[in-house]
Amino acid sequence: QVQLVESGGGLVQPGGSLRLSCAASGNIFSINAMGWYRQAPGKQRELVARITMGGTTNYADSVKGRFTISRDNAKNTVYLVMNSLKPEDTAVYYCNADYGLDRRDYWGQGTQVTVSS
């Protein structure tokens, strides 16, 4: 099992930046990939960005060129740097771990990101 703890959300003006962090603990060696998802009110949870343990990344089209996912293996932490934020980026952001041979999902508790003037 793994535990995921997110931090870094908050209120930011349009055009601003935020950095989200997700610290993983537990049996981290069985993690296949980690990612960030978001869920806005009344909408389904959607993938924002994902990074495999080999370093391959992929992004939702809506955030390409604005968001960057990265990881620090020494700290067992994944980051999401969000630039040029838009009001439509407002959502609860969840850290996800793709775990084990059966590709089980683990989730963090979520962190609110609000983009508003």
C-alpha positions as CSV (number, residue, x, y, z in Angstrom):
1,Q,0.0,0.0,0.0
2,V,0.9,3.6,-0.4
3,Q,-0.2,6.8,1.3
4,L,-0.3,10.1,-0.6
5,V,-0.3,13.5,1.0
6,E,-0.9,16.6,-1.1
7,S,-0.1,20.2,-0.4
8,G,0.1,23.5,-2.2
9,G,-3.4,24.4,-3.3
10,G,-4.9,27.8,-2.7
11,L,-6.4,30.9,-4.3
12,V,-4.6,32.6,-7.1
13,Q,-5.5,35.2,-9.7
14,P,-5.9,34.4,-13.4
15,G,-2.4,34.3,-15.0
16,G,-0.8,33.3,-11.7
17,S,1.1,30.2,-10.7
18,L,0.9,27.5,-8.1
19,R,2.9,24.4,-7.3
20,L,1.3,21.3,-5.9
21,S,3.3,18.6,-4.1
22,C,2.4,15.0,-3.4
23,A,4.5,13.0,-1.0
24,A,4.3,9.2,-1.2
25,S,5.0,6.8,1.6
26,G,4.7,3.1,2.1
27,N,5.6,0.5,-0.5
28,I,6.7,3.1,-3.1
29,F,8.7,0.6,-5.0
30,S,5.5,-0.9,-6.4
31,I,4.3,2.3,-7.9
32,N,4.1,2.2,-11.7
33,A,3.2,5.9,-12.3
34,M,1.9,8.9,-10.4
35,G,-0.4,11.6,-11.6
36,W,-2.6,14.5,-10.9
37,Y,-6.3,14.5,-11.5
38,R,-8.9,17.2,-10.9
39,Q,-12.6,17.5,-10.4
40,A,-14.6,20.6,-10.8
41,P,-18.1,20.9,-9.3
42,G,-20.6,19.0,-11.4
43,K,-17.9,17.5,-13.6
44,Q,-16.2,14.1,-13.7
45,R,-12.7,13.7,-12.4
46,E,-10.2,14.1,-15.2
47,L,-6.5,13.4,-15.8
48,V,-4.3,16.5,-15.7
49,A,-0.8,15.0,-15.9
50,R,0.9,11.8,-15.3
51,I,4.5,10.6,-15.0
52,T,5.8,7.1,-15.0
53,M,8.6,5.8,-12.9
54,G,10.7,5.8,-16.1
55,G,10.0,9.5,-16.5
56,T,7.5,9.5,-19.4
57,T,5.0,12.2,-19.0
58,N,1.6,13.0,-20.6
59,Y,-0.8,15.9,-20.2
60,A,-4.4,16.8,-20.8
61,D,-4.6,19.0,-23.9
62,S,-6.1,21.8,-21.8
63,V,-2.9,22.2,-19.7
64,K,-0.2,21.4,-22.2
65,G,2.4,24.2,-22.3
66,R,1.1,25.6,-18.9
67,F,1.5,22.7,-16.4
68,T,4.6,20.7,-15.7
69,I,4.8,17.4,-13.8
70,S,8.0,16.3,-12.3
71,R,9.3,14.0,-9.5
72,D,12.0,14.0,-6.9
73,N,12.9,10.4,-6.2
74,A,15.0,11.2,-3.2
75,K,12.0,12.8,-1.6
76,N,9.4,10.4,-3.0
77,T,7.5,13.4,-4.1
78,V,5.7,14.4,-7.3
79,Y,5.1,18.1,-8.2
80,L,2.7,19.9,-10.5
81,V,3.8,23.4,-11.5
82,M,0.9,25.3,-12.8
83,N,1.5,28.5,-14.8
84,S,-0.8,30.9,-16.6
85,L,-3.7,29.6,-14.5
86,K,-7.3,30.2,-15.8
87,P,-10.6,30.2,-14.0
88,E,-11.5,27.0,-15.7
89,D,-8.5,25.3,-13.8
90,T,-10.5,25.7,-10.6
91,A,-11.1,22.3,-9.1
92,V,-10.0,19.9,-6.4
93,Y,-6.8,18.4,-7.4
94,Y,-6.0,14.8,-6.4
95,C,-2.7,13.0,-6.5
96,N,-2.9,9.4,-7.8
97,A,-0.6,6.4,-7.7
98,D,-0.9,3.5,-10.2
99,Y,0.3,0.7,-8.0
100,G,1.3,-2.9,-8.4
101,L,0.8,-5.6,-11.0
102,D,-3.0,-5.2,-10.8
103,R,-2.7,-1.4,-11.5
104,R,-4.6,-0.5,-8.3
105,D,-5.4,3.2,-7.8
106,Y,-4.5,5.1,-4.6
107,W,-5.6,8.7,-4.0
108,G,-4.7,11.6,-1.9
109,Q,-7.2,13.6,0.1
110,G,-7.3,16.4,-2.5
111,T,-6.3,20.0,-2.5
112,Q,-8.5,22.9,-3.6
113,V,-7.2,25.2,-6.4
114,T,-9.3,28.3,-7.0
115,V,-8.4,30.7,-9.8
116,S,-10.3,33.9,-9.4
117,S,-9.9,37.7,-9.4
